Amino acid sequence: MPETAPKARVAAAWAVHAFTASGVVTALLAIAALIAGDLRLALLWLGAALIIDGLDGPMARKVEVSRYAPRFDGAVLDLVIDYLTYTVIPALLVYRFGLVPAGFEIPAAAYIMLTSLYCFGNREMKTGDLYFSGFPAVWNVVVLYFYVLGTGPWMNLAAIAALGILTFVPFKYVHPFRVRLWRPLTLAITGVWALSAFWLVLASGPGTAPSGAAPLAFWAFLAASLYFLGLCAWRTLAGPREREKA
């Protein structure tokens, strides 16, 4: 760090680190909801953690945290919190709320946590054009889909098994904030997806399925999901591109 670094820039860098660290608080609140048996509230707190994780990267690059707070590794901090909110808590949700057939709760949760370790330890997690290579262990999103779609235990177990395998298969998965190709459109659809997901979880309740509680949000959620699925499939089939910068 330059000896004459402006104090405001240093303060901004540490403020971004603090913002990233706040994700652990939302994780704690999700765990508290899990213990209380409230899946809906746990998903909302995991959604808050997802928003923090989506915003802190662009903020970190904007204020140059590696230059103005070089003694603290924000990437490591981010990975620690991501493993907690993307993998550990969703695995506990699968176990706690019986999202898989009886007797498979512990094996499924262990499988999620073990396969995710490869993703987080993979030095080639991202491709040259900044897509994720292999399923990026977004188990929080997977559990959200289980909740919104109301899928049964056996279907959930099959999905978990398949996605764990796809962690090791170099299919491409879009990072909405990093991939430059069609980024404005992707960010707009990400916003639609996030708002519709929030609406669906918030509107649902005991005896009220998300699709019935908010049909418009449900179809918007599905349409946005199909966009991401199509984009990822197209980029996987199209092959490599030149290296890009965010």
FIMAR-198366 format. One record per residue (C-alpha): x, y, z; residue in one letter; residue number from 0. Coordinates in nm, 3 decimals. Example, Ala and Ser with C-alpha at 12.3 -4.5 7.8 and 13.67 -1.06 7.14 Angstrom:
residues 2
<atom c1="1.230" c2="-0.450" c3="0.780" code="A" pos="0"/>
<atom c1="1.367" c2="-0.106" c3="0.714" code="S" pos="1"/>
END
This chain:
residues 246
<atom c1="0.000" c2="0.000" c3="0.000" code="M" pos="0"/>
<atom c1="0.137" c2="0.346" c3="-0.084" code="P" pos="1"/>
<atom c1="0.267" c2="0.522" c3="0.227" code="E" pos="2"/>
<atom c1="0.061" c2="0.829" c3="0.136" code="T" pos="3"/>
<atom c1="-0.260" c2="0.639" c3="0.066" code="A" pos="4"/>
<atom c1="-0.563" c2="0.863" c3="0.128" code="P" pos="5"/>
<atom c1="-0.731" c2="0.773" c3="0.454" code="K" pos="6"/>
<atom c1="-1.069" c2="0.784" c3="0.282" code="A" pos="7"/>
<atom c1="-0.960" c2="0.513" c3="0.037" code="R" pos="8"/>
<atom c1="-0.828" c2="0.295" c3="0.320" code="V" pos="9"/>
<atom c1="-1.151" c2="0.345" c3="0.515" code="A" pos="10"/>
<atom c1="-1.356" c2="0.256" c3="0.206" code="A" pos="11"/>
<atom c1="-1.157" c2="-0.064" c3="0.157" code="A" pos="12"/>
<atom c1="-1.213" c2="-0.172" c3="0.517" code="W" pos="13"/>
<atom c1="-1.580" c2="-0.077" c3="0.492" code="A" pos="14"/>
<atom c1="-1.618" c2="-0.321" c3="0.201" code="V" pos="15"/>
<atom c1="-1.449" c2="-0.593" c3="0.409" code="H" pos="16"/>
<atom c1="-1.696" c2="-0.517" c3="0.688" code="A" pos="17"/>
<atom c1="-1.983" c2="-0.541" c3="0.440" code="F" pos="18"/>
<atom c1="-1.857" c2="-0.882" c3="0.326" code="T" pos="19"/>
<atom c1="-1.823" c2="-0.991" c3="0.689" code="A" pos="20"/>
<atom c1="-2.186" c2="-0.898" c3="0.756" code="S" pos="21"/>
<atom c1="-2.277" c2="-1.207" c3="0.556" code="G" pos="22"/>
<atom c1="-2.185" c2="-1.415" c3="0.859" code="V" pos="23"/>
<atom c1="-2.454" c2="-1.236" c3="1.059" code="V" pos="24"/>
<atom c1="-2.721" c2="-1.328" c3="0.805" code="T" pos="25"/>
<atom c1="-2.582" c2="-1.682" c3="0.822" code="A" pos="26"/>
<atom c1="-2.630" c2="-1.685" c3="1.198" code="L" pos="27"/>
<atom c1="-2.986" c2="-1.560" c3="1.161" code="L" pos="28"/>
<atom c1="-3.053" c2="-1.834" c3="0.902" code="A" pos="29"/>
<atom c1="-2.922" c2="-2.093" c3="1.148" code="I" pos="30"/>
<atom c1="-3.146" c2="-1.948" c3="1.420" code="A" pos="31"/>
<atom c1="-3.446" c2="-1.981" c3="1.186" code="A" pos="32"/>
<atom c1="-3.340" c2="-2.337" c3="1.103" code="L" pos="33"/>
<atom c1="-3.326" c2="-2.428" c3="1.472" code="I" pos="34"/>
<atom c1="-3.670" c2="-2.271" c3="1.519" code="A" pos="35"/>
<atom c1="-3.804" c2="-2.487" c3="1.236" code="G" pos="36"/>
<atom c1="-3.884" c2="-2.195" c3="1.005" code="D" pos="37"/>
<atom c1="-3.766" c2="-2.289" c3="0.654" code="L" pos="38"/>
<atom c1="-3.924" c2="-1.982" c3="0.499" code="R" pos="39"/>
<atom c1="-3.736" c2="-1.741" c3="0.726" code="L" pos="40"/>
<atom c1="-3.411" c2="-1.933" c3="0.682" code="A" pos="41"/>
<atom c1="-3.444" c2="-1.892" c3="0.305" code="L" pos="42"/>
<atom c1="-3.504" c2="-1.519" c3="0.342" code="L" pos="43"/>
<atom c1="-3.185" c2="-1.479" c3="0.547" code="W" pos="44"/>
<atom c1="-2.992" c2="-1.686" c3="0.295" code="L" pos="45"/>
<atom c1="-3.132" c2="-1.454" c3="0.030" code="G" pos="46"/>
<atom c1="-2.991" c2="-1.158" c3="0.220" code="A" pos="47"/>
<atom c1="-2.652" c2="-1.334" c3="0.231" code="A" pos="48"/>
<atom c1="-2.676" c2="-1.391" c3="-0.145" code="L" pos="49"/>
<atom c1="-2.736" c2="-1.020" c3="-0.206" code="I" pos="50"/>
<atom c1="-2.434" c2="-0.928" c3="0.007" code="I" pos="51"/>
<atom c1="-2.218" c2="-1.176" c3="-0.182" code="D" pos="52"/>
<atom c1="-2.339" c2="-1.042" c3="-0.515" code="G" pos="53"/>
<atom c1="-2.259" c2="-0.681" c3="-0.430" code="L" pos="54"/>
<atom c1="-1.935" c2="-0.704" c3="-0.235" code="D" pos="55"/>
<atom c1="-1.723" c2="-0.816" c3="-0.532" code="G" pos="56"/>
<atom c1="-1.800" c2="-0.516" c3="-0.755" code="P" pos="57"/>
<atom c1="-1.759" c2="-0.288" c3="-0.452" code="M" pos="58"/>
<atom c1="-1.421" c2="-0.443" c3="-0.368" code="A" pos="59"/>
<atom c1="-1.294" c2="-0.393" c3="-0.722" code="R" pos="60"/>
<atom c1="-1.428" c2="-0.038" c3="-0.730" code="K" pos="61"/>
<atom c1="-1.242" c2="0.075" c3="-0.417" code="V" pos="62"/>
<atom c1="-0.934" c2="-0.144" c3="-0.486" code="E" pos="63"/>
<atom c1="-0.935" c2="-0.331" c3="-0.155" code="V" pos="64"/>
<atom c1="-0.622" c2="-0.531" c3="-0.242" code="S" pos="65"/>
<atom c1="-0.432" c2="-0.204" c3="-0.280" code="R" pos="66"/>
<atom c1="-0.568" c2="-0.010" c3="0.016" code="Y" pos="67"/>
<atom c1="-0.614" c2="-0.296" c3="0.263" code="A" pos="68"/>
<atom c1="-0.343" c2="-0.539" c3="0.147" code="P" pos="69"/>
<atom c1="-0.288" c2="-0.715" c3="0.480" code="R" pos="70"/>
<atom c1="-0.636" c2="-0.865" c3="0.479" code="F" pos="71"/>
<atom c1="-0.744" c2="-1.116" c3="0.216" code="D" pos="72"/>
<atom c1="-1.101" c2="-1.041" c3="0.119" code="G" pos="73"/>
<atom c1="-1.112" c2="-1.339" c3="-0.118" code="A" pos="74"/>
<atom c1="-1.047" c2="-1.580" c3="0.169" code="V" pos="75"/>
<atom c1="-1.308" c2="-1.403" c3="0.383" code="L" pos="76"/>
<atom c1="-1.557" c2="-1.435" c3="0.100" code="D" pos="77"/>
<atom c1="-1.488" c2="-1.806" c3="0.052" code="L" pos="78"/>
<atom c1="-1.530" c2="-1.880" c3="0.424" code="V" pos="79"/>
<atom c1="-1.868" c2="-1.708" c3="0.436" code="I" pos="80"/>
<atom c1="-1.975" c2="-1.855" c3="0.101" code="D" pos="81"/>
<atom c1="-1.905" c2="-2.210" c3="0.216" code="Y" pos="82"/>
<atom c1="-2.121" c2="-2.143" c3="0.520" code="L" pos="83"/>
<atom c1="-2.413" c2="-1.982" c3="0.338" code="T" pos="84"/>
<atom c1="-2.396" c2="-2.166" c3="0.006" code="Y" pos="85"/>
<atom c1="-2.320" c2="-2.514" c3="0.139" code="T" pos="86"/>
<atom c1="-2.327" c2="-2.580" c3="0.513" code="V" pos="87"/>
<atom c1="-2.659" c2="-2.413" c3="0.598" code="I" pos="88"/>
<atom c1="-2.839" c2="-2.548" c3="0.286" code="P" pos="89"/>
<atom c1="-2.710" c2="-2.897" c3="0.374" code="A" pos="90"/>
<atom c1="-2.853" c2="-2.851" c3="0.723" code="L" pos="91"/>
<atom c1="-3.184" c2="-2.739" c3="0.571" code="L" pos="92"/>
<atom c1="-3.196" c2="-3.060" c3="0.367" code="V" pos="93"/>
<atom c1="-3.135" c2="-3.255" c3="0.687" code="Y" pos="94"/>
<atom c1="-3.362" c2="-3.055" c3="0.919" code="R" pos="95"/>
<atom c1="-3.669" c2="-3.026" c3="0.697" code="F" pos="96"/>
<atom c1="-3.674" c2="-3.373" c3="0.543" code="G" pos="97"/>
<atom c1="-3.621" c2="-3.255" c3="0.188" code="L" pos="98"/>
<atom c1="-3.495" c2="-3.602" c3="0.093" code="V" pos="99"/>
<atom c1="-3.641" c2="-3.947" c3="0.175" code="P" pos="100"/>
<atom c1="-3.616" c2="-4.069" c3="0.533" code="A" pos="101"/>
<atom c1="-3.279" c2="-4.222" c3="0.606" code="G" pos="102"/>
<atom c1="-3.101" c2="-4.015" c3="0.340" code="F" pos="103"/>
<atom c1="-3.083" c2="-3.690" c3="0.537" code="E" pos="104"/>
<atom c1="-2.728" c2="-3.732" c3="0.670" code="I" pos="105"/>
<atom c1="-2.584" c2="-3.892" c3="0.352" code="P" pos="106"/>
<atom c1="-2.736" c2="-3.616" c3="0.135" code="A" pos="107"/>
<atom c1="-2.609" c2="-3.339" c3="0.362" code="A" pos="108"/>
<atom c1="-2.263" c2="-3.496" c3="0.378" code="A" pos="109"/>
<atom c1="-2.259" c2="-3.538" c3="-0.001" code="Y" pos="110"/>
<atom c1="-2.343" c2="-3.171" c3="-0.049" code="I" pos="111"/>
<atom c1="-2.067" c2="-3.059" c3="0.187" code="M" pos="112"/>
<atom c1="-1.804" c2="-3.296" c3="0.046" code="L" pos="113"/>
<atom c1="-1.860" c2="-3.227" c3="-0.324" code="T" pos="114"/>
<atom c1="-1.864" c2="-2.854" c3="-0.256" code="S" pos="115"/>
<atom c1="-1.512" c2="-2.871" c3="-0.114" code="L" pos="116"/>
<atom c1="-1.382" c2="-2.943" c3="-0.465" code="Y" pos="117"/>
<atom c1="-1.557" c2="-2.633" c3="-0.596" code="C" pos="118"/>
<atom c1="-1.415" c2="-2.406" c3="-0.328" code="F" pos="119"/>
<atom c1="-1.065" c2="-2.554" c3="-0.359" code="G" pos="120"/>
<atom c1="-1.057" c2="-2.557" c3="-0.738" code="N" pos="121"/>
<atom c1="-0.793" c2="-2.313" c3="-0.869" code="R" pos="122"/>
<atom c1="-0.966" c2="-2.322" c3="-1.207" code="E" pos="123"/>
<atom c1="-1.312" c2="-2.247" c3="-1.069" code="M" pos="124"/>
<atom c1="-1.362" c2="-1.977" c3="-1.334" code="K" pos="125"/>
<atom c1="-1.302" c2="-1.997" c3="-1.707" code="T" pos="126"/>
<atom c1="-1.120" c2="-1.737" c3="-1.915" code="G" pos="127"/>
<atom c1="-1.448" c2="-1.559" c3="-1.988" code="D" pos="128"/>
<atom c1="-1.535" c2="-1.563" c3="-1.615" code="L" pos="129"/>
<atom c1="-1.802" c2="-1.833" c3="-1.614" code="Y" pos="130"/>
<atom c1="-1.794" c2="-2.092" c3="-1.337" code="F" pos="131"/>
<atom c1="-1.654" c2="-2.424" c3="-1.456" code="S" pos="132"/>
<atom c1="-1.862" c2="-2.700" c3="-1.301" code="G" pos="133"/>
<atom c1="-2.163" c2="-2.661" c3="-1.075" code="F" pos="134"/>
<atom c1="-2.062" c2="-2.373" c3="-0.843" code="P" pos="135"/>
<atom c1="-2.205" c2="-2.522" c3="-0.520" code="A" pos="136"/>
<atom c1="-2.498" c2="-2.280" c3="-0.501" code="V" pos="137"/>
<atom c1="-2.694" c2="-2.516" c3="-0.279" code="W" pos="138"/>
<atom c1="-2.881" c2="-2.223" c3="-0.125" code="N" pos="139"/>
<atom c1="-3.036" c2="-2.165" c3="-0.467" code="V" pos="140"/>
<atom c1="-3.105" c2="-2.538" c3="-0.507" code="V" pos="141"/>
<atom c1="-3.296" c2="-2.550" c3="-0.177" code="V" pos="142"/>
<atom c1="-3.487" c2="-2.240" c3="-0.288" code="L" pos="143"/>
<atom c1="-3.596" c2="-2.426" c3="-0.603" code="Y" pos="144"/>
<atom c1="-3.705" c2="-2.724" c3="-0.393" code="F" pos="145"/>
<atom c1="-3.920" c2="-2.487" c3="-0.188" code="Y" pos="146"/>
<atom c1="-4.066" c2="-2.286" c3="-0.477" code="V" pos="147"/>
<atom c1="-4.135" c2="-2.583" c3="-0.705" code="L" pos="148"/>
<atom c1="-4.257" c2="-2.806" c3="-0.423" code="G" pos="149"/>
<atom c1="-4.062" c2="-3.105" c3="-0.553" code="T" pos="150"/>
<atom c1="-4.081" c2="-3.434" c3="-0.364" code="G" pos="151"/>
<atom c1="-3.808" c2="-3.602" c3="-0.158" code="P" pos="152"/>
<atom c1="-3.701" c2="-3.853" c3="-0.424" code="W" pos="153"/>
<atom c1="-3.679" c2="-3.588" c3="-0.695" code="M" pos="154"/>
<atom c1="-3.477" c2="-3.368" c3="-0.458" code="N" pos="155"/>
<atom c1="-3.241" c2="-3.655" c3="-0.385" code="L" pos="156"/>
<atom c1="-3.192" c2="-3.721" c3="-0.757" code="A" pos="157"/>
<atom c1="-3.122" c2="-3.351" c3="-0.817" code="A" pos="158"/>
<atom c1="-2.868" c2="-3.342" c3="-0.535" code="I" pos="159"/>
<atom c1="-2.693" c2="-3.651" c3="-0.672" code="A" pos="160"/>
<atom c1="-2.678" c2="-3.508" c3="-1.025" code="A" pos="161"/>
<atom c1="-2.558" c2="-3.162" c3="-0.919" code="L" pos="162"/>
<atom c1="-2.287" c2="-3.310" c3="-0.700" code="G" pos="163"/>
<atom c1="-2.153" c2="-3.497" c3="-1.004" code="I" pos="164"/>
<atom c1="-2.177" c2="-3.182" c3="-1.217" code="L" pos="165"/>
<atom c1="-1.938" c2="-3.011" c3="-0.974" code="T" pos="166"/>
<atom c1="-1.664" c2="-3.209" c3="-1.150" code="F" pos="167"/>
<atom c1="-1.792" c2="-3.164" c3="-1.506" code="V" pos="168"/>
<atom c1="-1.665" c2="-2.850" c3="-1.689" code="P" pos="169"/>
<atom c1="-2.002" c2="-2.715" c3="-1.795" code="F" pos="170"/>
<atom c1="-2.024" c2="-2.337" c3="-1.783" code="K" pos="171"/>
<atom c1="-2.243" c2="-2.150" c3="-1.533" code="Y" pos="172"/>
<atom c1="-2.288" c2="-1.776" c3="-1.567" code="V" pos="173"/>
<atom c1="-2.170" c2="-1.533" c3="-1.301" code="H" pos="174"/>
<atom c1="-2.419" c2="-1.245" c3="-1.349" code="P" pos="175"/>
<atom c1="-2.183" c2="-0.974" c3="-1.223" code="F" pos="176"/>
<atom c1="-1.859" c2="-1.088" c3="-1.388" code="R" pos="177"/>
<atom c1="-1.945" c2="-1.221" c3="-1.735" code="V" pos="178"/>
<atom c1="-1.936" c2="-0.935" c3="-1.983" code="R" pos="179"/>
<atom c1="-2.135" c2="-1.102" c3="-2.260" code="L" pos="180"/>
<atom c1="-2.492" c2="-0.964" c3="-2.244" code="W" pos="181"/>
<atom c1="-2.422" c2="-0.838" c3="-1.892" code="R" pos="182"/>
<atom c1="-2.688" c2="-0.561" c3="-1.887" code="P" pos="183"/>
<atom c1="-2.958" c2="-0.810" c3="-1.993" code="L" pos="184"/>
<atom c1="-2.830" c2="-1.075" c3="-1.751" code="T" pos="185"/>
<atom c1="-2.827" c2="-0.828" c3="-1.462" code="L" pos="186"/>
<atom c1="-3.182" c2="-0.716" c3="-1.544" code="A" pos="187"/>
<atom c1="-3.304" c2="-1.076" c3="-1.550" code="I" pos="188"/>
<atom c1="-3.112" c2="-1.145" c3="-1.229" code="T" pos="189"/>
<atom c1="-3.311" c2="-0.863" c3="-1.071" code="G" pos="190"/>
<atom c1="-3.637" c2="-1.015" c3="-1.195" code="V" pos="191"/>
<atom c1="-3.532" c2="-1.355" c3="-1.062" code="W" pos="192"/>
<atom c1="-3.434" c2="-1.216" c3="-0.721" code="A" pos="193"/>
<atom c1="-3.748" c2="-1.007" c3="-0.677" code="L" pos="194"/>
<atom c1="-3.979" c2="-1.288" c3="-0.786" code="S" pos="195"/>
<atom c1="-3.800" c2="-1.535" c3="-0.555" code="A" pos="196"/>
<atom c1="-3.835" c2="-1.295" c3="-0.262" code="F" pos="197"/>
<atom c1="-4.202" c2="-1.239" c3="-0.342" code="W" pos="198"/>
<atom c1="-4.270" c2="-1.613" c3="-0.366" code="L" pos="199"/>
<atom c1="-4.103" c2="-1.696" c3="-0.034" code="V" pos="200"/>
<atom c1="-4.262" c2="-1.400" c3="0.142" code="L" pos="201"/>
<atom c1="-4.611" c2="-1.468" c3="0.007" code="A" pos="202"/>
<atom c1="-4.610" c2="-1.840" c3="0.083" code="S" pos="203"/>
<atom c1="-4.686" c2="-2.000" c3="0.416" code="G" pos="204"/>
<atom c1="-4.825" c2="-2.310" c3="0.586" code="P" pos="205"/>
<atom c1="-5.070" c2="-2.469" c3="0.346" code="G" pos="206"/>
<atom c1="-5.000" c2="-2.206" c3="0.078" code="T" pos="207"/>
<atom c1="-4.764" c2="-2.313" c3="-0.202" code="A" pos="208"/>
<atom c1="-4.550" c2="-2.037" c3="-0.358" code="P" pos="209"/>
<atom c1="-4.698" c2="-2.099" c3="-0.704" code="S" pos="210"/>
<atom c1="-5.050" c2="-2.046" c3="-0.570" code="G" pos="211"/>
<atom c1="-4.960" c2="-1.754" c3="-0.344" code="A" pos="212"/>
<atom c1="-4.806" c2="-1.546" c3="-0.624" code="A" pos="213"/>
<atom c1="-4.868" c2="-1.690" c3="-0.974" code="P" pos="214"/>
<atom c1="-4.721" c2="-1.390" c3="-1.157" code="L" pos="215"/>
<atom c1="-4.399" c2="-1.408" c3="-0.957" code="A" pos="216"/>
<atom c1="-4.388" c2="-1.784" c3="-1.009" code="F" pos="217"/>
<atom c1="-4.395" c2="-1.755" c3="-1.388" code="W" pos="218"/>
<atom c1="-4.145" c2="-1.468" c3="-1.383" code="A" pos="219"/>
<atom c1="-3.919" c2="-1.686" c3="-1.169" code="F" pos="220"/>
<atom c1="-3.946" c2="-1.974" c3="-1.416" code="L" pos="221"/>
<atom c1="-3.888" c2="-1.751" c3="-1.718" code="A" pos="222"/>
<atom c1="-3.574" c2="-1.602" c3="-1.563" code="A" pos="223"/>
<atom c1="-3.454" c2="-1.951" c3="-1.473" code="S" pos="224"/>
<atom c1="-3.497" c2="-2.064" c3="-1.834" code="L" pos="225"/>
<atom c1="-3.287" c2="-1.768" c3="-1.951" code="Y" pos="226"/>
<atom c1="-2.999" c2="-1.869" c3="-1.723" code="F" pos="227"/>
<atom c1="-3.032" c2="-2.234" c3="-1.822" code="L" pos="228"/>
<atom c1="-3.028" c2="-2.146" c3="-2.191" code="G" pos="229"/>
<atom c1="-2.733" c2="-1.909" c3="-2.158" code="L" pos="230"/>
<atom c1="-2.526" c2="-2.164" c3="-1.967" code="C" pos="231"/>
<atom c1="-2.608" c2="-2.440" c3="-2.216" code="A" pos="232"/>
<atom c1="-2.524" c2="-2.219" c3="-2.514" code="W" pos="233"/>
<atom c1="-2.188" c2="-2.109" c3="-2.369" code="R" pos="234"/>
<atom c1="-2.099" c2="-2.467" c3="-2.279" code="T" pos="235"/>
<atom c1="-2.171" c2="-2.586" c3="-2.633" code="L" pos="236"/>
<atom c1="-2.005" c2="-2.285" c3="-2.797" code="A" pos="237"/>
<atom c1="-1.664" c2="-2.370" c3="-2.655" code="G" pos="238"/>
<atom c1="-1.388" c2="-2.142" c3="-2.519" code="P" pos="239"/>
<atom c1="-1.366" c2="-1.767" c3="-2.568" code="R" pos="240"/>
<atom c1="-1.080" c2="-1.527" c3="-2.525" code="E" pos="241"/>
<atom c1="-0.996" c2="-1.424" c3="-2.172" code="R" pos="242"/>
<atom c1="-1.200" c2="-1.129" c3="-2.053" code="E" pos="243"/>
<atom c1="-1.171" c2="-0.879" c3="-1.774" code="K" pos="244"/>
<atom c1="-1.462" c2="-0.787" c3="-1.549" code="A" pos="245"/>
END
